[in-house]
Amino acid sequence: MSEETVPQQGGGTAQPKGLLQQMEELMAALNADLSALDADLQSSATAGRIPVEGPEAG
């Protein structure tokens, strides 16, 4: 069964390169989404907070 799912080395070399490129594109899109989410969370966290300078941490 694993022989069917794993392509043999004699097959077309364009498929692994295509898969690698797809993975790189997906990772870039995920990274952009995570960066946007991080920026959104940071802006909402700072907008909802009032800067506290006193000893409130306990």
C-alpha positions as CSV (number, residue, x, y, z in Angstrom):
1,M,0.0,0.0,0.0
2,S,2.8,2.4,0.8
3,E,4.3,1.6,-2.6
4,E,1.3,3.0,-4.3
5,T,1.3,6.3,-2.4
6,V,5.1,7.0,-2.7
7,P,6.1,7.8,-6.3
8,Q,9.1,5.9,-7.6
9,Q,12.2,7.8,-8.6
10,G,11.9,6.9,-12.3
11,G,8.7,8.9,-12.6
12,G,8.4,12.5,-13.8
13,T,10.6,14.9,-11.9
14,A,8.2,17.8,-12.6
15,Q,5.6,16.5,-10.0
16,P,7.9,16.8,-6.9
17,K,9.1,20.2,-8.0
18,G,5.4,21.3,-8.5
19,L,4.6,20.0,-5.1
20,L,7.5,21.8,-3.6
21,Q,6.4,25.0,-5.3
22,Q,2.9,24.6,-4.0
23,M,4.1,24.0,-0.5
24,E,6.2,27.1,-0.7
25,E,3.3,29.2,-1.9
26,L,1.0,27.8,0.8
27,M,3.7,28.5,3.5
28,A,4.0,32.1,2.2
29,A,0.2,32.6,2.3
30,L,0.1,31.1,5.8
31,N,2.9,33.3,6.9
32,A,1.1,36.4,5.5
33,D,-2.1,35.4,7.2
34,L,-0.3,34.8,10.5
35,S,1.4,38.1,10.3
36,A,-1.9,39.9,9.6
37,L,-3.5,38.0,12.5
38,D,-0.6,38.9,14.8
39,A,-0.9,42.6,13.8
40,D,-4.6,42.5,14.4
41,L,-4.3,40.9,17.8
42,Q,-1.6,43.3,18.9
43,S,-3.7,46.4,17.7
44,S,-6.8,45.1,19.5
45,A,-4.8,44.3,22.6
46,T,-3.3,47.7,22.8
47,A,-6.6,49.4,21.9
48,G,-8.4,47.6,24.8
49,R,-5.7,48.4,27.4
50,I,-5.0,51.5,29.4
51,P,-1.3,51.8,30.1
52,V,-0.8,51.0,33.8
53,E,2.3,52.5,35.4
54,G,1.4,51.5,39.0
55,P,2.2,48.2,40.7
56,E,-0.9,46.4,39.4
57,A,0.9,43.1,38.6
58,G,0.6,40.8,41.5
